[in-house]
Amino acid sequence: VAVGRNPGNKRRIGDNRTPVGRFRVQSIENSQSWKHDFGDGNGVIDGAYGPWFIRLNTGWKGIGIHGTHDPDSRGSMATEGCIRMSNEEVRELRRYAYRNMRVIIEE
């Protein structure tokens, strides 16, 4: 997976850290048509979040587990705070994930 660009537990909006702790799945959303500008000079990316966005109730807006448009980013610190997986892996996870499922994120 890929995690937040900066190490440590999330402290503030925009710090590009992945929150650490025990959370619950808030919703599971089809994200195939979602677009995002990661601010890396590549502009708006179609399919930026892959096929599914598993939104987590972390106390922070927009944190989840999702696929990627950039599979080479896996294994690195590359996200704005989410957990990024391959599209194939998030499809598999989607088969087992459900609303209110417990998710534990550790450093």
HELIX and SHEET records of a PDB file:
HELIX    1   1 PRO A   71  SER A   73  5                                   3    
HELIX    2   2 ASN A   87  TYR A   96  1                                  10    
SHEET    1   A 2 VAL A   3  GLY A   4  0                                        
SHEET    2   A 2 MET A  77  THR A  79  1                                        
SHEET    1   B 5 ILE A  83  ARG A  84  0                                        
SHEET    2   B 5 GLY A  64  HIS A  66  1                                        
SHEET    3   B 5 TRP A  52  ASN A  57 -1                                        
SHEET    4   B 5 GLY A  21  ASN A  30 -1                                        
SHEET    5   B 5 ARG A 102  ILE A 105 -1                                        
SHEET    1   C 2 LYS A  35  ASP A  37  0                                        
SHEET    2   C 2 VAL A  44  ASP A  46 -1                                        
END                                                                             
